Amino acid sequence: MTIDHIWPIAVGIAFVFVGIAFMRRFMRESGARAGRVRAEMNERMEALFRATFPELQPHFHPARVLEYVRARRGHVPSGTPSTWRKPPGFPAAGVAELAIEGPKDRVRLLDAAGKPFAAFVYEEHPDGGVIRLGKGKFTVNVKGPEPRVRYWHPEREFKWTPTLWKMKSGVSDHSLESSSSDSSTSSSSSPSSPSTAATAAAAGAGIVAAGGSFDGGGASHAWDDSGGGSSSSAGDSSPDFSSVESGSSSSSSTSY
């Protein structure tokens, strides 16, 4: 084989290697860009969560609620009332006091100095657990390929997984969704969507708020607040694991 025959083969092989190197570099850069977009989107959705759900701040992030439910399902209280030191999901709590009433726990969180700062009612569910906090209700599903947390309030609601935020306010009927697998957000609103403090706060983070800033009770309610301890009944309009029904919107959010 002469040099005239080898030269085209060598050039072809060189082009192949250059093409492979180019594709690898392109894929690395694309992955890095996608990672930055996901991180930015997560920061924006976290800002929206803080602005739109003031009654849950700063202790009741859905990831922390999920952590508590998982731990509680494996925790067997020793009598009632029971003390649980360093309860998972609540790093500010030195102790959780559990008063067990049948299938329900009345839980009070105390800081390191022994001062109560939050209270809620916990109920176990075959697929996870339910936490009632003031007027709101968390429904946590720990089964399936990905855990799911849903929060319902008469004026607003959200769904959360480790890869998805989906928020909605019944006041403006405005929803916003983000996914780590999608670099965009999608929103839909009624013709009338009032400007609120939450909208301004979220706009400062570069997004549009899904609803408004409302006066929520949440952790500020008293330890024996009947709003947080109401039991489930046939007339309970708060969400279960299959659907989330808005108390002030004519539409319902779809399931994951």
C-alpha positions as protocol buffer text, in pm:
chain_id: "A"
residue {
  index: 1
  type: MET
  ca { x: 0 y: 0 z: 0 }
}
residue {
  index: 2
  type: THR
  ca { x: 146 y: 328 z: -110 }
}
residue {
  index: 3
  type: ILE
  ca { x: 142 y: 664 z: 66 }
}
residue {
  index: 4
  type: ASP
  ca { x: -129 y: 776 z: -175 }
}
residue {
  index: 5
  type: HIS
  ca { x: -358 y: 506 z: -36 }
}
residue {
  index: 6
  type: ILE
  ca { x: -265 y: 556 z: 334 }
}
residue {
  index: 7
  type: TRP
  ca { x: -311 y: 934 z: 335 }
}
residue {
  index: 8
  type: PRO
  ca { x: -692 y: 940 z: 276 }
}
residue {
  index: 9
  type: ILE
  ca { x: -739 y: 669 z: 541 }
}
residue {
  index: 10
  type: ALA
  ca { x: -533 y: 865 z: 794 }
}
residue {
  index: 11
  type: VAL
  ca { x: -726 y: 1183 z: 722 }
}
residue {
  index: 12
  type: GLY
  ca { x: -1057 y: 999 z: 763 }
}
residue {
  index: 13
  type: ILE
  ca { x: -949 y: 852 z: 1098 }
}
residue {
  index: 14
  type: ALA
  ca { x: -838 y: 1197 z: 1215 }
}
residue {
  index: 15
  type: PHE
  ca { x: -1175 y: 1343 z: 1123 }
}
residue {
  index: 16
  type: VAL
  ca { x: -1349 y: 1066 z: 1318 }
}
residue {
  index: 17
  type: PHE
  ca { x: -1144 y: 1136 z: 1630 }
}
residue {
  index: 18
  type: VAL
  ca { x: -1198 y: 1511 z: 1597 }
}
residue {
  index: 19
  type: GLY
  ca { x: -1571 y: 1454 z: 1558 }
}
residue {
  index: 20
  type: ILE
  ca { x: -1583 y: 1232 z: 1868 }
}
residue {
  index: 21
  type: ALA
  ca { x: -1389 y: 1489 z: 2071 }
}
residue {
  index: 22
  type: PHE
  ca { x: -1621 y: 1765 z: 1951 }
}
residue {
  index: 23
  type: MET
  ca { x: -1934 y: 1566 z: 2042 }
}
residue {
  index: 24
  type: ARG
  ca { x: -1797 y: 1486 z: 2388 }
}
residue {
  index: 25
  type: ARG
  ca { x: -1718 y: 1851 z: 2450 }
}
residue {
  index: 26
  type: PHE
  ca { x: -2061 y: 1955 z: 2323 }
}
residue {
  index: 27
  type: MET
  ca { x: -2233 y: 1704 z: 2551 }
}
residue {
  index: 28
  type: ARG
  ca { x: -2031 y: 1818 z: 2852 }
}
residue {
  index: 29
  type: GLU
  ca { x: -2111 y: 2184 z: 2787 }
}
residue {
  index: 30
  type: SER
  ca { x: -2479 y: 2104 z: 2727 }
}
residue {
  index: 31
  type: GLY
  ca { x: -2495 y: 1910 z: 3052 }
}
residue {
  index: 32
  type: ALA
  ca { x: -2329 y: 2195 z: 3240 }
}
residue {
  index: 33
  type: ARG
  ca { x: -2575 y: 2447 z: 3091 }
}
residue {
  index: 34
  type: ALA
  ca { x: -2870 y: 2225 z: 3179 }
}
residue {
  index: 35
  type: GLY
  ca { x: -2738 y: 2192 z: 3534 }
}
residue {
  index: 36
  type: ARG
  ca { x: -2710 y: 2570 z: 3570 }
}
residue {
  index: 37
  type: VAL
  ca { x: -3062 y: 2616 z: 3435 }
}
residue {
  index: 38
  type: ARG
  ca { x: -3199 y: 2358 z: 3679 }
}
residue {
  index: 39
  type: ALA
  ca { x: -3019 y: 2523 z: 3970 }
}
residue {
  index: 40
  type: GLU
  ca { x: -3148 y: 2868 z: 3873 }
}
residue {
  index: 41
  type: MET
  ca { x: -3502 y: 2737 z: 3830 }
}
residue {
  index: 42
  type: ASN
  ca { x: -3490 y: 2565 z: 4167 }
}
residue {
  index: 43
  type: GLU
  ca { x: -3374 y: 2888 z: 4333 }
}
residue {
  index: 44
  type: ARG
  ca { x: -3661 y: 3077 z: 4170 }
}
residue {
  index: 45
  type: MET
  ca { x: -3922 y: 2822 z: 4274 }
}
residue {
  index: 46
  type: GLU
  ca { x: -3785 y: 2823 z: 4628 }
}
residue {
  index: 47
  type: ALA
  ca { x: -3823 y: 3203 z: 4632 }
}
residue {
  index: 48
  type: LEU
  ca { x: -4178 y: 3168 z: 4504 }
}
residue {
  index: 49
  type: PHE
  ca { x: -4254 y: 2910 z: 4772 }
}
residue {
  index: 50
  type: ARG
  ca { x: -4129 y: 3144 z: 5044 }
}
residue {
  index: 51
  type: ALA
  ca { x: -4332 y: 3436 z: 4907 }
}
residue {
  index: 52
  type: THR
  ca { x: -4657 y: 3253 z: 4838 }
}
residue {
  index: 53
  type: PHE
  ca { x: -4677 y: 3025 z: 5144 }
}
residue {
  index: 54
  type: PRO
  ca { x: -4587 y: 3245 z: 5443 }
}
residue {
  index: 55
  type: GLU
  ca { x: -4770 y: 3018 z: 5687 }
}
residue {
  index: 56
  type: LEU
  ca { x: -4515 y: 2742 z: 5621 }
}
residue {
  index: 57
  type: GLN
  ca { x: -4203 y: 2951 z: 5682 }
}
residue {
  index: 58
  type: PRO
  ca { x: -3942 y: 2876 z: 5791 }
}
residue {
  index: 59
  type: HIS
  ca { x: -3989 y: 2520 z: 5920 }
}
residue {
  index: 60
  type: PHE
  ca { x: -4231 y: 2340 z: 5687 }
}
residue {
  index: 61
  type: HIS
  ca { x: -4051 y: 2294 z: 5358 }
}
residue {
  index: 62
  type: PRO
  ca { x: -4196 y: 1989 z: 5176 }
}
residue {
  index: 63
  type: ALA
  ca { x: -3858 y: 1813 z: 5181 }
}
residue {
  index: 64
  type: ARG
  ca { x: -3849 y: 1847 z: 5562 }
}
residue {
  index: 65
  type: VAL
  ca { x: -4208 y: 1731 z: 5597 }
}
residue {
  index: 66
  type: LEU
  ca { x: -4122 y: 1426 z: 5386 }
}
residue {
  index: 67
  type: GLU
  ca { x: -3823 y: 1354 z: 5608 }
}
residue {
  index: 68
  type: TYR
  ca { x: -4039 y: 1369 z: 5921 }
}
residue {
  index: 69
  type: VAL
  ca { x: -4310 y: 1142 z: 5779 }
}
residue {
  index: 70
  type: ARG
  ca { x: -4055 y: 883 z: 5672 }
}
residue {
  index: 71
  type: ALA
  ca { x: -3895 y: 885 z: 6015 }
}
residue {
  index: 72
  type: ARG
  ca { x: -4226 y: 883 z: 6205 }
}
residue {
  index: 73
  type: ARG
  ca { x: -4345 y: 573 z: 6017 }
}
residue {
  index: 74
  type: GLY
  ca { x: -4048 y: 388 z: 6161 }
}
residue {
  index: 75
  type: HIS
  ca { x: -4060 y: 547 z: 6506 }
}
residue {
  index: 76
  type: VAL
  ca { x: -4255 y: 377 z: 6787 }
}
residue {
  index: 77
  type: PRO
  ca { x: -4336 y: 625 z: 7066 }
}
residue {
  index: 78
  type: SER
  ca { x: -4292 y: 498 z: 7421 }
}
residue {
  index: 79
  type: GLY
  ca { x: -4630 y: 573 z: 7575 }
}
residue {
  index: 80
  type: THR
  ca { x: -4816 y: 902 z: 7566 }
}
residue {
  index: 81
  type: PRO
  ca { x: -4719 y: 1174 z: 7604 }
}
residue {
  index: 82
  type: SER
  ca { x: -4387 y: 1087 z: 7445 }
}
residue {
  index: 83
  type: THR
  ca { x: -4071 y: 1290 z: 7388 }
}
residue {
  index: 84
  type: TRP
  ca { x: -3874 y: 1257 z: 7065 }
}
residue {
  index: 85
  type: ARG
  ca { x: -3533 y: 1418 z: 7077 }
}
residue {
  index: 86
  type: LYS
  ca { x: -3403 y: 1581 z: 6757 }
}
residue {
  index: 87
  type: PRO
  ca { x: -3701 y: 1484 z: 6541 }
}
residue {
  index: 88
  type: PRO
  ca { x: -3596 y: 1438 z: 6175 }
}
residue {
  index: 89
  type: GLY
  ca { x: -3706 y: 1710 z: 5937 }
}
residue {
  index: 90
  type: PHE
  ca { x: -3699 y: 1989 z: 6195 }
}
residue {
  index: 91
  type: PRO
  ca { x: -3339 y: 2096 z: 6263 }
}
residue {
  index: 92
  type: ALA
  ca { x: -3456 y: 2385 z: 6484 }
}
residue {
  index: 93
  type: ALA
  ca { x: -3631 y: 2144 z: 6721 }
}
residue {
  index: 94
  type: GLY
  ca { x: -3450 y: 2008 z: 7020 }
}
residue {
  index: 95
  type: VAL
  ca { x: -3754 y: 1801 z: 7118 }
}
residue {
  index: 96
  type: ALA
  ca { x: -4089 y: 1696 z: 6974 }
}
residue {
  index: 97
  type: GLU
  ca { x: -4365 y: 1628 z: 7224 }
}
residue {
  index: 98
  type: LEU
  ca { x: -4613 y: 1368 z: 7099 }
}
residue {
  index: 99
  type: ALA
  ca { x: -4956 y: 1332 z: 7259 }
}
residue {
  index: 100
  type: ILE
  ca { x: -5108 y: 1024 z: 7092 }
}
residue {
  index: 101
  type: GLU
  ca { x: -5485 y: 1021 z: 7052 }
}
residue {
  index: 102
  type: GLY
  ca { x: -5588 y: 705 z: 6871 }
}
residue {
  index: 103
  type: PRO
  ca { x: -5459 y: 720 z: 6512 }
}
residue {
  index: 104
  type: LYS
  ca { x: -5342 y: 1081 z: 6554 }
}
residue {
  index: 105
  type: ASP
  ca { x: -5038 y: 1246 z: 6710 }
}
residue {
  index: 106
  type: ARG
  ca { x: -5064 y: 1597 z: 6845 }
}
residue {
  index: 107
  type: VAL
  ca { x: -4710 y: 1720 z: 6797 }
}
residue {
  index: 108
  type: ARG
  ca { x: -4549 y: 2022 z: 6954 }
}
residue {
  index: 109
  type: LEU
  ca { x: -4198 y: 2129 z: 6853 }
}
residue {
  index: 110
  type: LEU
  ca { x: -3970 y: 2292 z: 7109 }
}
residue {
  index: 111
  type: ASP
  ca { x: -3638 y: 2461 z: 7042 }
}
residue {
  index: 112
  type: ALA
  ca { x: -3315 y: 2393 z: 7228 }
}
residue {
  index: 113
  type: ALA
  ca { x: -3424 y: 2630 z: 7508 }
}
residue {
  index: 114
  type: GLY
  ca { x: -3753 y: 2442 z: 7554 }
}
residue {
  index: 115
  type: LYS
  ca { x: -3969 y: 2711 z: 7389 }
}
residue {
  index: 116
  type: PRO
  ca { x: -4255 y: 2586 z: 7166 }
}
residue {
  index: 117
  type: PHE
  ca { x: -4239 y: 2724 z: 6812 }
}
residue {
  index: 118
  type: ALA
  ca { x: -4473 y: 2504 z: 6605 }
}
residue {
  index: 119
  type: ALA
  ca { x: -4754 y: 2251 z: 6643 }
}
residue {
  index: 120
  type: PHE
  ca { x: -4934 y: 2014 z: 6409 }
}
residue {
  index: 121
  type: VAL
  ca { x: -5135 y: 1693 z: 6396 }
}
residue {
  index: 122
  type: TYR
  ca { x: -4992 y: 1381 z: 6231 }
}
residue {
  index: 123
  type: GLU
  ca { x: -5189 y: 1085 z: 6097 }
}
residue {
  index: 124
  type: GLU
  ca { x: -5035 y: 782 z: 5932 }
}
residue {
  index: 125
  type: HIS
  ca { x: -5162 y: 671 z: 5593 }
}
residue {
  index: 126
  type: PRO
  ca { x: -5101 y: 335 z: 5419 }
}
residue {
  index: 127
  type: ASP
  ca { x: -4894 y: 517 z: 5155 }
}
residue {
  index: 128
  type: GLY
  ca { x: -4732 y: 776 z: 5382 }
}
residue {
  index: 129
  type: GLY
  ca { x: -4873 y: 1028 z: 5623 }
}
residue {
  index: 130
  type: VAL
  ca { x: -5086 y: 1338 z: 5669 }
}
residue {
  index: 131
  type: ILE
  ca { x: -4984 y: 1652 z: 5858 }
}
residue {
  index: 132
  type: ARG
  ca { x: -5249 y: 1910 z: 5947 }
}
residue {
  index: 133
  type: LEU
  ca { x: -5110 y: 2254 z: 6017 }
}
residue {
  index: 134
  type: GLY
  ca { x: -5354 y: 2533 z: 6093 }
}
residue {
  index: 135
  type: LYS
  ca { x: -5586 y: 2563 z: 5793 }
}
residue {
  index: 136
  type: GLY
  ca { x: -5351 y: 2362 z: 5572 }
}
residue {
  index: 137
  type: LYS
  ca { x: -5291 y: 1996 z: 5514 }
}
residue {
  index: 138
  type: PHE
  ca { x: -4985 y: 1807 z: 5387 }
}
residue {
  index: 139
  type: THR
  ca { x: -5038 y: 1470 z: 5222 }
}
residue {
  index: 140
  type: VAL
  ca { x: -4716 y: 1273 z: 5183 }
}
residue {
  index: 141
  type: ASN
  ca { x: -4676 y: 963 z: 4966 }
}
residue {
  index: 142
  type: VAL
  ca { x: -4352 y: 778 z: 5029 }
}
residue {
  index: 143
  type: LYS
  ca { x: -4419 y: 492 z: 4788 }
}
residue {
  index: 144
  type: GLY
  ca { x: -4364 y: 466 z: 4416 }
}
residue {
  index: 145
  type: PRO
  ca { x: -4060 y: 564 z: 4209 }
}
residue {
  index: 146
  type: GLU
  ca { x: -4053 y: 914 z: 4355 }
}
residue {
  index: 147
  type: PRO
  ca { x: -4195 y: 1053 z: 4683 }
}
residue {
  index: 148
  type: ARG
  ca { x: -4472 y: 1313 z: 4651 }
}
residue {
  index: 149
  type: VAL
  ca { x: -4580 y: 1590 z: 4886 }
}
residue {
  index: 150
  type: ARG
  ca { x: -4904 y: 1784 z: 4837 }
}
residue {
  index: 151
  type: TYR
  ca { x: -5015 y: 2082 z: 5039 }
}
residue {
  index: 152
  type: TRP
  ca { x: -5371 y: 2212 z: 5040 }
}
residue {
  index: 153
  type: HIS
  ca { x: -5492 y: 2538 z: 5188 }
}
residue {
  index: 154
  type: PRO
  ca { x: -5828 y: 2711 z: 5131 }
}
residue {
  index: 155
  type: GLU
  ca { x: -5649 y: 2981 z: 4931 }
}
residue {
  index: 156
  type: ARG
  ca { x: -5351 y: 2810 z: 4769 }
}
residue {
  index: 157
  type: GLU
  ca { x: -5186 y: 2475 z: 4713 }
}
residue {
  index: 158
  type: PHE
  ca { x: -4877 y: 2307 z: 4572 }
}
residue {
  index: 159
  type: LYS
  ca { x: -4738 y: 1972 z: 4469 }
}
residue {
  index: 160
  type: TRP
  ca { x: -4374 y: 1883 z: 4519 }
}
residue {
  index: 161
  type: THR
  ca { x: -4135 y: 1603 z: 4430 }
}
residue {
  index: 162
  type: PRO
  ca { x: -3754 y: 1610 z: 4437 }
}
residue {
  index: 163
  type: THR
  ca { x: -3770 y: 1705 z: 4067 }
}
residue {
  index: 164
  type: LEU
  ca { x: -4091 y: 1909 z: 4038 }
}
residue {
  index: 165
  type: TRP
  ca { x: -4266 y: 2213 z: 4184 }
}
residue {
  index: 166
  type: LYS
  ca { x: -4627 y: 2285 z: 4090 }
}
residue {
  index: 167
  type: MET
  ca { x: -4803 y: 2576 z: 4262 }
}
residue {
  index: 168
  type: LYS
  ca { x: -5150 y: 2720 z: 4239 }
}
residue {
  index: 169
  type: SER
  ca { x: -5352 y: 2994 z: 4406 }
}
residue {
  index: 170
  type: GLY
  ca { x: -5729 y: 2979 z: 4400 }
}
residue {
  index: 171
  type: VAL
  ca { x: -5752 y: 3356 z: 4447 }
}
residue {
  index: 172
  type: SER
  ca { x: -5602 y: 3432 z: 4106 }
}
residue {
  index: 173
  type: ASP
  ca { x: -5653 y: 3086 z: 3955 }
}
residue {
  index: 174
  type: HIS
  ca { x: -5293 y: 3115 z: 3842 }
}
residue {
  index: 175
  type: SER
  ca { x: -5059 y: 2817 z: 3828 }
}
residue {
  index: 176
  type: LEU
  ca { x: -4687 y: 2780 z: 3775 }
}
residue {
  index: 177
  type: GLU
  ca { x: -4490 y: 2463 z: 3724 }
}
residue {
  index: 178
  type: SER
  ca { x: -4123 y: 2378 z: 3701 }
}
residue {
  index: 179
  type: SER
  ca { x: -3937 y: 2054 z: 3648 }
}
residue {
  index: 180
  type: SER
  ca { x: -3569 y: 1974 z: 3670 }
}
residue {
  index: 181
  type: SER
  ca { x: -3603 y: 1799 z: 3336 }
}
residue {
  index: 182
  type: ASP
  ca { x: -3749 y: 2109 z: 3171 }
}
residue {
  index: 183
  type: SER
  ca { x: -3570 y: 2442 z: 3160 }
}
residue {
  index: 184
  type: SER
  ca { x: -3893 y: 2639 z: 3113 }
}
residue {
  index: 185
  type: THR
  ca { x: -4190 y: 2730 z: 3329 }
}
residue {
  index: 186
  type: SER
  ca { x: -4550 y: 2723 z: 3221 }
}
residue {
  index: 187
  type: SER
  ca { x: -4833 y: 2929 z: 3368 }
}
residue {
  index: 188
  type: SER
  ca { x: -5200 y: 2985 z: 3304 }
}
residue {
  index: 189
  type: SER
  ca { x: -5423 y: 3246 z: 3460 }
}
residue {
  index: 190
  type: SER
  ca { x: -5768 y: 3390 z: 3443 }
}
residue {
  index: 191
  type: PRO
  ca { x: -5816 y: 3730 z: 3275 }
}
residue {
  index: 192
  type: SER
  ca { x: -5803 y: 3892 z: 3616 }
}
residue {
  index: 193
  type: SER
  ca { x: -5482 y: 3818 z: 3806 }
}
residue {
  index: 194
  type: PRO
  ca { x: -5425 y: 4070 z: 4086 }
}
residue {
  index: 195
  type: SER
  ca { x: -5082 y: 4203 z: 4172 }
}
residue {
  index: 196
  type: THR
  ca { x: -4978 y: 4105 z: 4523 }
}
residue {
  index: 197
  type: ALA
  ca { x: -4685 y: 4116 z: 4759 }
}
residue {
  index: 198
  type: ALA
  ca { x: -4594 y: 3762 z: 4659 }
}
residue {
  index: 199
  type: THR
  ca { x: -4600 y: 3858 z: 4293 }
}
residue {
  index: 200
  type: ALA
  ca { x: -4359 y: 4144 z: 4360 }
}
residue {
  index: 201
  type: ALA
  ca { x: -4130 y: 3924 z: 4566 }
}
residue {
  index: 202
  type: ALA
  ca { x: -4125 y: 3651 z: 4307 }
}
residue {
  index: 203
  type: ALA
  ca { x: -4077 y: 3901 z: 4027 }
}
residue {
  index: 204
  type: GLY
  ca { x: -3766 y: 4015 z: 4208 }
}
residue {
  index: 205
  type: ALA
  ca { x: -3643 y: 3660 z: 4173 }
}
residue {
  index: 206
  type: GLY
  ca { x: -3715 y: 3667 z: 3802 }
}
residue {
  index: 207
  type: ILE
  ca { x: -4049 y: 3482 z: 3797 }
}
residue {
  index: 208
  type: VAL
  ca { x: -4422 y: 3543 z: 3817 }
}
residue {
  index: 209
  type: ALA
  ca { x: -4592 y: 3445 z: 4142 }
}
residue {
  index: 210
  type: ALA
  ca { x: -4864 y: 3182 z: 4135 }
}
residue {
  index: 211
  type: GLY
  ca { x: -5114 y: 3374 z: 4339 }
}
residue {
  index: 212
  type: GLY
  ca { x: -5081 y: 3612 z: 4629 }
}
residue {
  index: 213
  type: SER
  ca { x: -4950 y: 3663 z: 4975 }
}
residue {
  index: 214
  type: PHE
  ca { x: -5219 y: 3567 z: 5223 }
}
residue {
  index: 215
  type: ASP
  ca { x: -5252 y: 3585 z: 5599 }
}
residue {
  index: 216
  type: GLY
  ca { x: -5186 y: 3225 z: 5701 }
}
residue {
  index: 217
  type: GLY
  ca { x: -5191 y: 3083 z: 6054 }
}
residue {
  index: 218
  type: GLY
  ca { x: -4976 y: 2772 z: 6025 }
}
residue {
  index: 219
  type: ALA
  ca { x: -4722 y: 2726 z: 6300 }
}
residue {
  index: 220
  type: SER
  ca { x: -4838 y: 3041 z: 6477 }
}
residue {
  index: 221
  type: HIS
  ca { x: -5165 y: 2874 z: 6577 }
}
residue {
  index: 222
  type: ALA
  ca { x: -5206 y: 2762 z: 6936 }
}
residue {
  index: 223
  type: TRP
  ca { x: -5107 y: 2408 z: 7043 }
}
residue {
  index: 224
  type: ASP
  ca { x: -5472 y: 2306 z: 7084 }
}
residue {
  index: 225
  type: ASP
  ca { x: -5596 y: 2486 z: 6770 }
}
residue {
  index: 226
  type: SER
  ca { x: -5891 y: 2293 z: 6636 }
}
residue {
  index: 227
  type: GLY
  ca { x: -5804 y: 2401 z: 6283 }
}
residue {
  index: 228
  type: GLY
  ca { x: -5487 y: 2196 z: 6290 }
}
residue {
  index: 229
  type: GLY
  ca { x: -5636 y: 1900 z: 6467 }
}
residue {
  index: 230
  type: SER
  ca { x: -5957 y: 1840 z: 6280 }
}
residue {
  index: 231
  type: SER
  ca { x: -6004 y: 1480 z: 6181 }
}
residue {
  index: 232
  type: SER
  ca { x: -6083 y: 1348 z: 5835 }
}
residue {
  index: 233
  type: SER
  ca { x: -6445 y: 1306 z: 5740 }
}
residue {
  index: 234
  type: ALA
  ca { x: -6658 y: 1251 z: 5434 }
}
residue {
  index: 235
  type: GLY
  ca { x: -6699 y: 1624 z: 5401 }
}
residue {
  index: 236
  type: ASP
  ca { x: -6329 y: 1706 z: 5424 }
}
residue {
  index: 237
  type: SER
  ca { x: -6240 y: 1906 z: 5112 }
}
residue {
  index: 238
  type: SER
  ca { x: -5863 y: 1877 z: 5164 }
}
residue {
  index: 239
  type: PRO
  ca { x: -5661 y: 1655 z: 4931 }
}
residue {
  index: 240
  type: ASP
  ca { x: -5598 y: 1283 z: 4937 }
}
residue {
  index: 241
  type: PHE
  ca { x: -5333 y: 1092 z: 4743 }
}
residue {
  index: 242
  type: SER
  ca { x: -5525 y: 1088 z: 4414 }
}
residue {
  index: 243
  type: SER
  ca { x: -5624 y: 1452 z: 4375 }
}
residue {
  index: 244
  type: VAL
  ca { x: -5595 y: 1800 z: 4519 }
}
residue {
  index: 245
  type: GLU
  ca { x: -5911 y: 2004 z: 4537 }
}
residue {
  index: 246
  type: SER
  ca { x: -5884 y: 2378 z: 4572 }
}
residue {
  index: 247
  type: GLY
  ca { x: -6114 y: 2530 z: 4828 }
}
residue {
  index: 248
  type: SER
  ca { x: -6152 y: 2856 z: 4637 }
}
residue {
  index: 249
  type: SER
  ca { x: -6093 y: 2765 z: 4276 }
}
residue {
  index: 250
  type: SER
  ca { x: -6332 y: 2609 z: 4035 }
}
residue {
  index: 251
  type: SER
  ca { x: -6066 y: 2383 z: 3889 }
}
residue {
  index: 252
  type: SER
  ca { x: -5869 y: 2097 z: 4040 }
}
residue {
  index: 253
  type: SER
  ca { x: -5503 y: 2019 z: 3990 }
}
residue {
  index: 254
  type: THR
  ca { x: -5420 y: 1702 z: 3809 }
}
residue {
  index: 255
  type: SER
  ca { x: -5221 y: 1423 z: 3970 }
}
residue {
  index: 256
  type: TYR
  ca { x: -4858 y: 1354 z: 3889 }
}
